[in-house]
Amino acid sequence: MGDTVHDEVTDRKAIVTDVQKGTTFILRPEAGGGENWVAQDPEKLTVVESTLTSYLG
């Protein structure tokens, strides 16, 4: 959770806020606020920035 991803289905950058049962990804807009959404196809999410990378610098 916390990774920045590109959701290819919606063509938006997002932050992963929750993963339910290992297959349902809940996303929120990267910036500007707005409603959360469920990734329609988790295989079409591409990690842009991992929280692990952020912590390691």
PDB file with SEQRES, HELIX, SHEET and CRYST1 records, atoms N, CA, C and O in Angstrom:
SEQRES   1 A   57  MET GLY ASP THR VAL HIS ASP GLU VAL THR ASP ARG LYS          
SEQRES   2 A   57  ALA ILE VAL THR ASP VAL GLN LYS GLY THR THR PHE ILE          
SEQRES   3 A   57  LEU ARG PRO GLU ALA GLY GLY GLY GLU ASN TRP VAL ALA          
SEQRES   4 A   57  GLN ASP PRO GLU LYS LEU THR VAL VAL GLU SER THR LEU          
SEQRES   5 A   57  THR SER TYR LEU GLY                                          
HELIX    1 AA1 PRO A   42  LYS A   44  5                                   3    
HELIX    2 AA2 THR A   51  LEU A   56  1                                   6    
SHEET    1 AA1 5 TRP A  37  VAL A  38  0                                        
SHEET    2 AA1 5 THR A  24  PRO A  29 -1                                        
SHEET    3 AA1 5 ARG A  12  GLN A  20 -1                                        
SHEET    4 AA1 5 THR A   4  ASP A   7 -1                                        
SHEET    5 AA1 5 LEU A  45  GLU A  49 -1                                        
CRYST1    1.000    1.000    1.000  90.00  90.00  90.00 P 1           1          
ATOM      1  N   MET A   1       0.839  -1.171   0.000  1.00  0.00           N  
ATOM      2  CA  MET A   1       0.000   0.000   0.000  1.00  0.00           C  
ATOM      3  C   MET A   1       0.885   1.235   0.000  1.00  0.00           C  
ATOM      4  O   MET A   1       2.006   1.220   0.509  1.00  0.00           O  
ATOM      5  N   GLY A   2       0.362   2.295  -0.576  1.00  0.00           N  
ATOM      6  CA  GLY A   2       1.102   3.538  -0.645  1.00  0.00           C  
ATOM      7  C   GLY A   2       1.871   3.719  -1.939  1.00  0.00           C  
ATOM      8  O   GLY A   2       2.376   4.807  -2.214  1.00  0.00           O  
ATOM      9  N   ASP A   3       1.968   2.652  -2.746  1.00  0.00           N  
ATOM     10  CA  ASP A   3       2.683   2.767  -4.015  1.00  0.00           C  
ATOM     11  C   ASP A   3       1.916   3.681  -4.966  1.00  0.00           C  
ATOM     12  O   ASP A   3       0.685   3.711  -4.963  1.00  0.00           O  
ATOM     13  N   THR A   4       2.664   4.423  -5.777  1.00  0.00           N  
ATOM     14  CA  THR A   4       2.078   5.201  -6.859  1.00  0.00           C  
ATOM     15  C   THR A   4       2.038   4.298  -8.084  1.00  0.00           C  
ATOM     16  O   THR A   4       3.042   3.687  -8.448  1.00  0.00           O  
ATOM     17  N   VAL A   5       0.882   4.219  -8.710  1.00  0.00           N  
ATOM     18  CA  VAL A   5       0.709   3.349  -9.870  1.00  0.00           C  
ATOM     19  C   VAL A   5       0.062   4.120 -11.015  1.00  0.00           C  
ATOM     20  O   VAL A   5      -0.562   5.162 -10.815  1.00  0.00           O  
ATOM     21  N   HIS A   6       0.227   3.581 -12.219  1.00  0.00           N  
ATOM     22  CA  HIS A   6      -0.521   4.079 -13.371  1.00  0.00           C  
ATOM     23  C   HIS A   6      -1.586   3.037 -13.670  1.00  0.00           C  
ATOM     24  O   HIS A   6      -1.269   1.872 -13.908  1.00  0.00           O  
ATOM     25  N   ASP A   7      -2.839   3.450 -13.660  1.00  0.00           N  
ATOM     26  CA  ASP A   7      -3.962   2.575 -13.976  1.00  0.00           C  
ATOM     27  C   ASP A   7      -4.228   2.724 -15.473  1.00  0.00           C  
ATOM     28  O   ASP A   7      -4.796   3.720 -15.919  1.00  0.00           O  
ATOM     29  N   GLU A   8      -3.808   1.721 -16.236  1.00  0.00           N  
ATOM     30  CA  GLU A   8      -3.935   1.771 -17.687  1.00  0.00           C  
ATOM     31  C   GLU A   8      -5.389   1.842 -18.142  1.00  0.00           C  
ATOM     32  O   GLU A   8      -5.688   2.455 -19.167  1.00  0.00           O  
ATOM     33  N   VAL A   9      -6.289   1.224 -17.392  1.00  0.00           N  
ATOM     34  CA  VAL A   9      -7.712   1.210 -17.766  1.00  0.00           C  
ATOM     35  C   VAL A   9      -8.291   2.624 -17.746  1.00  0.00           C  
ATOM     36  O   VAL A   9      -9.021   3.012 -18.658  1.00  0.00           O  
ATOM     37  N   THR A  10      -7.965   3.398 -16.701  1.00  0.00           N  
ATOM     38  CA  THR A  10      -8.511   4.758 -16.583  1.00  0.00           C  
ATOM     39  C   THR A  10      -7.523   5.819 -17.060  1.00  0.00           C  
ATOM     40  O   THR A  10      -7.866   6.998 -17.145  1.00  0.00           O  
ATOM     41  N   ASP A  11      -6.289   5.395 -17.372  1.00  0.00           N  
ATOM     42  CA  ASP A  11      -5.206   6.301 -17.783  1.00  0.00           C  
ATOM     43  C   ASP A  11      -4.977   7.399 -16.741  1.00  0.00           C  
ATOM     44  O   ASP A  11      -4.866   8.581 -17.064  1.00  0.00           O  
ATOM     45  N   ARG A  12      -4.910   6.957 -15.461  1.00  0.00           N  
ATOM     46  CA  ARG A  12      -4.685   7.895 -14.355  1.00  0.00           C  
ATOM     47  C   ARG A  12      -3.590   7.365 -13.447  1.00  0.00           C  
ATOM     48  O   ARG A  12      -3.408   6.156 -13.304  1.00  0.00           O  
ATOM     49  N   LYS A  13      -2.859   8.299 -12.833  1.00  0.00           N  
ATOM     50  CA  LYS A  13      -1.933   7.937 -11.761  1.00  0.00           C  
ATOM     51  C   LYS A  13      -2.721   7.900 -10.470  1.00  0.00           C  
ATOM     52  O   LYS A  13      -3.644   8.688 -10.266  1.00  0.00           O  
ATOM     53  N   ALA A  14      -2.342   6.963  -9.588  1.00  0.00           N  
ATOM     54  CA  ALA A  14      -3.097   6.790  -8.347  1.00  0.00           C  
ATOM     55  C   ALA A  14      -2.181   6.269  -7.251  1.00  0.00           C  
ATOM     56  O   ALA A  14      -1.071   5.803  -7.508  1.00  0.00           O  
ATOM     57  N   ILE A  15      -2.673   6.359  -6.028  1.00  0.00           N  
ATOM     58  CA  ILE A  15      -2.017   5.790  -4.860  1.00  0.00           C  
ATOM     59  C   ILE A  15      -2.839   4.569  -4.432  1.00  0.00           C  
ATOM     60  O   ILE A  15      -4.063   4.644  -4.324  1.00  0.00           O  
ATOM     61  N   VAL A  16      -2.160   3.451  -4.191  1.00  0.00           N  
ATOM     62  CA  VAL A  16      -2.846   2.262  -3.694  1.00  0.00           C  
ATOM     63  C   VAL A  16      -3.127   2.480  -2.205  1.00  0.00           C  
ATOM     64  O   VAL A  16      -2.201   2.640  -1.410  1.00  0.00           O  
ATOM     65  N   THR A  17      -4.401   2.486  -1.836  1.00  0.00           N  
ATOM     66  CA  THR A  17      -4.766   2.725  -0.441  1.00  0.00           C  
ATOM     67  C   THR A  17      -5.130   1.448   0.303  1.00  0.00           C  
ATOM     68  O   THR A  17      -5.073   1.405   1.532  1.00  0.00           O  
ATOM     69  N   ASP A  18      -5.503   0.408  -0.439  1.00  0.00           N  
ATOM     70  CA  ASP A  18      -5.879  -0.856   0.207  1.00  0.00           C  
ATOM     71  C   ASP A  18      -5.802  -1.968  -0.827  1.00  0.00           C  
ATOM     72  O   ASP A  18      -6.024  -1.753  -2.018  1.00  0.00           O  
ATOM     73  N   VAL A  19      -5.482  -3.162  -0.340  1.00  0.00           N  
ATOM     74  CA  VAL A  19      -5.527  -4.370  -1.169  1.00  0.00           C  
ATOM     75  C   VAL A  19      -6.354  -5.379  -0.386  1.00  0.00           C  
ATOM     76  O   VAL A  19      -5.993  -5.769   0.725  1.00  0.00           O  
ATOM     77  N   GLN A  20      -7.460  -5.794  -0.974  1.00  0.00           N  
ATOM     78  CA  GLN A  20      -8.379  -6.705  -0.297  1.00  0.00           C  
ATOM     79  C   GLN A  20      -8.296  -8.096  -0.919  1.00  0.00           C  
ATOM     80  O   GLN A  20      -8.443  -8.261  -2.130  1.00  0.00           O  
ATOM     81  N   LYS A  21      -8.059  -9.085  -0.073  1.00  0.00           N  
ATOM     82  CA  LYS A  21      -7.941 -10.481  -0.497  1.00  0.00           C  
ATOM     83  C   LYS A  21      -6.846 -10.685  -1.535  1.00  0.00           C  
ATOM     84  O   LYS A  21      -6.866 -11.666  -2.279  1.00  0.00           O  
ATOM     85  N   GLY A  22      -5.894  -9.763  -1.585  1.00  0.00           N  
ATOM     86  CA  GLY A  22      -4.756  -9.898  -2.480  1.00  0.00           C  
ATOM     87  C   GLY A  22      -5.047  -9.661  -3.949  1.00  0.00           C  
ATOM     88  O   GLY A  22      -4.140  -9.754  -4.776  1.00  0.00           O  
ATOM     89  N   THR A  23      -6.299  -9.353  -4.298  1.00  0.00           N  
ATOM     90  CA  THR A  23      -6.646  -9.193  -5.707  1.00  0.00           C  
ATOM     91  C   THR A  23      -7.454  -7.938  -6.027  1.00  0.00           C  
ATOM     92  O   THR A  23      -7.565  -7.552  -7.191  1.00  0.00           O  
ATOM     93  N   THR A  24      -8.017  -7.303  -5.006  1.00  0.00           N  
ATOM     94  CA  THR A  24      -8.816  -6.105  -5.221  1.00  0.00           C  
ATOM     95  C   THR A  24      -8.020  -4.898  -4.742  1.00  0.00           C  
ATOM     96  O   THR A  24      -7.730  -4.763  -3.553  1.00  0.00           O  
ATOM     97  N   PHE A  25      -7.669  -4.015  -5.689  1.00  0.00           N  
ATOM     98  CA  PHE A  25      -6.852  -2.852  -5.378  1.00  0.00           C  
ATOM     99  C   PHE A  25      -7.732  -1.608  -5.314  1.00  0.00           C  
ATOM    100  O   PHE A  25      -8.415  -1.268  -6.279  1.00  0.00           O  
ATOM    101  N   ILE A  26      -7.708  -0.935  -4.165  1.00  0.00           N  
ATOM    102  CA  ILE A  26      -8.447   0.307  -3.977  1.00  0.00           C  
ATOM    103  C   ILE A  26      -7.460   1.453  -4.235  1.00  0.00           C  
ATOM    104  O   ILE A  26      -6.378   1.498  -3.651  1.00  0.00           O  
ATOM    105  N   LEU A  27      -7.851   2.366  -5.109  1.00  0.00           N  
ATOM    106  CA  LEU A  27      -6.977   3.457  -5.530  1.00  0.00           C  
ATOM    107  C   LEU A  27      -7.608   4.801  -5.205  1.00  0.00           C  
ATOM    108  O   LEU A  27      -8.830   4.937  -5.131  1.00  0.00           O  
ATOM    109  N   ARG A  28      -6.736   5.796  -5.011  1.00  0.00           N  
ATOM    110  CA  ARG A  28      -7.206   7.179  -4.876  1.00  0.00           C  
ATOM    111  C   ARG A  28      -6.384   8.026  -5.830  1.00  0.00           C  
ATOM    112  O   ARG A  28      -5.269   7.645  -6.187  1.00  0.00           O  
ATOM    113  N   PRO A  29      -6.908   9.162  -6.245  1.00  0.00           N  
ATOM    114  CA  PRO A  29      -6.150  10.014  -7.150  1.00  0.00           C  
ATOM    115  C   PRO A  29      -4.798  10.402  -6.545  1.00  0.00           C  
ATOM    116  O   PRO A  29      -4.683  10.600  -5.336  1.00  0.00           O  
ATOM    117  N   GLU A  30      -3.788  10.507  -7.392  1.00  0.00           N  
ATOM    118  CA  GLU A  30      -2.460  10.880  -6.926  1.00  0.00           C  
ATOM    119  C   GLU A  30      -2.462  12.283  -6.321  1.00  0.00           C  
ATOM    120  O   GLU A  30      -1.783  12.536  -5.326  1.00  0.00           O  
ATOM    121  N   ALA A  31      -3.219  13.182  -6.920  1.00  0.00           N  
ATOM    122  CA  ALA A  31      -3.266  14.565  -6.436  1.00  0.00           C  
ATOM    123  C   ALA A  31      -4.657  15.144  -6.705  1.00  0.00           C  
ATOM    124  O   ALA A  31      -5.389  14.660  -7.568  1.00  0.00           O  
ATOM    125  N   GLY A  32      -4.995  16.160  -5.969  1.00  0.00           N  
ATOM    126  CA  GLY A  32      -6.215  16.899  -6.235  1.00  0.00           C  
ATOM    127  C   GLY A  32      -7.475  16.360  -5.587  1.00  0.00           C  
ATOM    128  O   GLY A  32      -8.552  16.929  -5.766  1.00  0.00           O  
ATOM    129  N   GLY A  33      -7.361  15.281  -4.845  1.00  0.00           N  
ATOM    130  CA  GLY A  33      -8.548  14.739  -4.195  1.00  0.00           C  
ATOM    131  C   GLY A  33      -9.463  14.036  -5.167  1.00  0.00           C  
ATOM    132  O   GLY A  33      -9.126  13.869  -6.339  1.00  0.00           O  
ATOM    133  N   GLY A  34     -10.596  13.631  -4.695  1.00  0.00           N  
ATOM    134  CA  GLY A  34     -11.557  12.914  -5.527  1.00  0.00           C  
ATOM    135  C   GLY A  34     -11.891  11.569  -4.930  1.00  0.00           C  
ATOM    136  O   GLY A  34     -11.326  11.164  -3.913  1.00  0.00           O  
ATOM    137  N   GLU A  35     -12.800  10.891  -5.562  1.00  0.00           N  
ATOM    138  CA  GLU A  35     -13.302   9.615  -5.082  1.00  0.00           C  
ATOM    139  C   GLU A  35     -12.296   8.484  -5.311  1.00  0.00           C  
ATOM    140  O   GLU A  35     -11.568   8.472  -6.303  1.00  0.00           O  
ATOM    141  N   ASN A  36     -12.273   7.546  -4.379  1.00  0.00           N  
ATOM    142  CA  ASN A  36     -11.504   6.318  -4.562  1.00  0.00           C  
ATOM    143  C   ASN A  36     -12.200   5.451  -5.599  1.00  0.00           C  
ATOM    144  O   ASN A  36     -13.395   5.606  -5.849  1.00  0.00           O  
ATOM    145  N   TRP A  37     -11.442   4.533  -6.205  1.00  0.00           N  
ATOM    146  CA  TRP A  37     -12.037   3.577  -7.131  1.00  0.00           C  
ATOM    147  C   TRP A  37     -11.325   2.239  -7.020  1.00  0.00           C  
ATOM    148  O   TRP A  37     -10.213   2.148  -6.500  1.00  0.00           O  
ATOM    149  N   VAL A  38     -11.983   1.212  -7.515  1.00  0.00           N  
ATOM    150  CA  VAL A  38     -11.427  -0.134  -7.534  1.00  0.00           C  
ATOM    151  C   VAL A  38     -10.813  -0.350  -8.914  1.00  0.00           C  
ATOM    152  O   VAL A  38     -11.454  -0.096  -9.933  1.00  0.00           O  
ATOM    153  N   ALA A  39      -9.572  -0.818  -8.938  1.00  0.00           N  
ATOM    154  CA  ALA A  39      -8.920  -1.112 -10.213  1.00  0.00           C  
ATOM    155  C   ALA A  39      -9.708  -2.212 -10.924  1.00  0.00           C  
ATOM    156  O   ALA A  39      -9.903  -3.295 -10.371  1.00  0.00           O  
ATOM    157  N   GLN A  40     -10.153  -1.940 -12.133  1.00  0.00           N  
ATOM    158  CA  GLN A  40     -10.948  -2.911 -12.885  1.00  0.00           C  
ATOM    159  C   GLN A  40     -10.109  -4.103 -13.328  1.00  0.00           C  
ATOM    160  O   GLN A  40     -10.617  -5.221 -13.413  1.00  0.00           O  
ATOM    161  N   ASP A  41      -8.819  -3.872 -13.615  1.00  0.00           N  
ATOM    162  CA  ASP A  41      -7.923  -4.942 -14.059  1.00  0.00           C  
ATOM    163  C   ASP A  41      -6.566  -4.751 -13.385  1.00  0.00           C  
ATOM    164  O   ASP A  41      -5.717  -4.026 -13.902  1.00  0.00           O  
ATOM    165  N   PRO A  42      -6.356  -5.395 -12.238  1.00  0.00           N  
ATOM    166  CA  PRO A  42      -5.103  -5.214 -11.500  1.00  0.00           C  
ATOM    167  C   PRO A  42      -3.845  -5.514 -12.317  1.00  0.00           C  
ATOM    168  O   PRO A  42      -2.773  -4.990 -12.016  1.00  0.00           O  
ATOM    169  N   GLU A  43      -3.969  -6.349 -13.342  1.00  0.00           N  
ATOM    170  CA  GLU A  43      -2.814  -6.651 -14.180  1.00  0.00           C  
ATOM    171  C   GLU A  43      -2.411  -5.466 -15.044  1.00  0.00           C  
ATOM    172  O   GLU A  43      -1.329  -5.466 -15.632  1.00  0.00           O  
ATOM    173  N   LYS A  44      -3.267  -4.462 -15.126  1.00  0.00           N  
ATOM    174  CA  LYS A  44      -2.960  -3.270 -15.913  1.00  0.00           C  
ATOM    175  C   LYS A  44      -2.528  -2.099 -15.033  1.00  0.00           C  
ATOM    176  O   LYS A  44      -2.586  -0.944 -15.454  1.00  0.00           O  
ATOM    177  N   LEU A  45      -2.093  -2.406 -13.801  1.00  0.00           N  
ATOM    178  CA  LEU A  45      -1.499  -1.403 -12.928  1.00  0.00           C  
ATOM    179  C   LEU A  45       0.018  -1.510 -13.057  1.00  0.00           C  
ATOM    180  O   LEU A  45       0.583  -2.600 -12.963  1.00  0.00           O  
ATOM    181  N   THR A  46       0.664  -0.383 -13.270  1.00  0.00           N  
ATOM    182  CA  THR A  46       2.116  -0.338 -13.370  1.00  0.00           C  
ATOM    183  C   THR A  46       2.649   0.521 -12.231  1.00  0.00           C  
ATOM    184  O   THR A  46       2.214   1.659 -12.057  1.00  0.00           O  
ATOM    185  N   VAL A  47       3.584  -0.015 -11.456  1.00  0.00           N  
ATOM    186  CA  VAL A  47       4.165   0.747 -10.349  1.00  0.00           C  
ATOM    187  C   VAL A  47       5.041   1.864 -10.911  1.00  0.00           C  
ATOM    188  O   VAL A  47       5.969   1.614 -11.681  1.00  0.00           O  
ATOM    189  N   VAL A  48       4.733   3.094 -10.517  1.00  0.00           N  
ATOM    190  CA  VAL A  48       5.510   4.265 -10.912  1.00  0.00           C  
ATOM    191  C   VAL A  48       6.560   4.551  -9.848  1.00  0.00           C  
ATOM    192  O   VAL A  48       7.716   4.844 -10.154  1.00  0.00           O  
ATOM    193  N   GLU A  49       6.129   4.459  -8.580  1.00  0.00           N  
ATOM    194  CA  GLU A  49       7.048   4.649  -7.450  1.00  0.00           C  
ATOM    195  C   GLU A  49       6.603   3.750  -6.305  1.00  0.00           C  
ATOM    196  O   GLU A  49       5.461   3.808  -5.849  1.00  0.00           O  
ATOM    197  N   SER A  50       7.519   2.934  -5.863  1.00  0.00           N  
ATOM    198  CA  SER A  50       7.241   2.022  -4.763  1.00  0.00           C  
ATOM    199  C   SER A  50       7.518   2.714  -3.437  1.00  0.00           C  
ATOM    200  O   SER A  50       8.452   3.509  -3.335  1.00  0.00           O  
ATOM    201  N   THR A  51       6.713   2.420  -2.423  1.00  0.00           N  
ATOM    202  CA  THR A  51       6.983   2.992  -1.102  1.00  0.00           C  
ATOM    203  C   THR A  51       8.321   2.492  -0.582  1.00  0.00           C  
ATOM    204  O   THR A  51       9.001   3.209   0.152  1.00  0.00           O  
ATOM    205  N   LEU A  52       8.707   1.289  -0.943  1.00  0.00           N  
ATOM    206  CA  LEU A  52      10.004   0.755  -0.540  1.00  0.00           C  
ATOM    207  C   LEU A  52      11.118   1.615  -1.119  1.00  0.00           C  
ATOM    208  O   LEU A  52      12.078   1.935  -0.418  1.00  0.00           O  
ATOM    209  N   THR A  53      11.005   1.995  -2.389  1.00  0.00           N  
ATOM    210  CA  THR A  53      11.995   2.861  -3.020  1.00  0.00           C  
ATOM    211  C   THR A  53      12.041   4.213  -2.325  1.00  0.00           C  
ATOM    212  O   THR A  53      13.117   4.771  -2.108  1.00  0.00           O  
ATOM    213  N   SER A  54      10.868   4.739  -1.977  1.00  0.00           N  
ATOM    214  CA  SER A  54      10.804   6.037  -1.310  1.00  0.00           C  
ATOM    215  C   SER A  54      11.545   6.011   0.023  1.00  0.00           C  
ATOM    216  O   SER A  54      12.258   6.959   0.353  1.00  0.00           O  
ATOM    217  N   TYR A  55      11.383   4.938   0.788  1.00  0.00           N  
ATOM    218  CA  TYR A  55      12.021   4.833   2.087  1.00  0.00           C  
ATOM    219  C   TYR A  55      13.524   4.643   1.968  1.00  0.00           C  
ATOM    220  O   TYR A  55      14.281   5.130   2.808  1.00  0.00           O  
ATOM    221  N   LEU A  56      13.966   3.932   0.919  1.00  0.00           N  
ATOM    222  CA  LEU A  56      15.385   3.673   0.753  1.00  0.00           C  
ATOM    223  C   LEU A  56      16.126   4.835   0.116  1.00  0.00           C  
ATOM    224  O   LEU A  56      17.351   4.927   0.190  1.00  0.00           O  
ATOM    225  N   GLY A  57      15.350   5.735  -0.521  1.00  0.00           N  
ATOM    226  CA  GLY A  57      15.932   6.922  -1.121  1.00  0.00           C  
ATOM    227  C   GLY A  57      16.718   6.601  -2.325  1.00  0.00           C  
ATOM    228  O   GLY A  57      17.279   7.498  -2.954  1.00  0.00           O  
TER     229      GLY A  57                                                      
END                                                                             
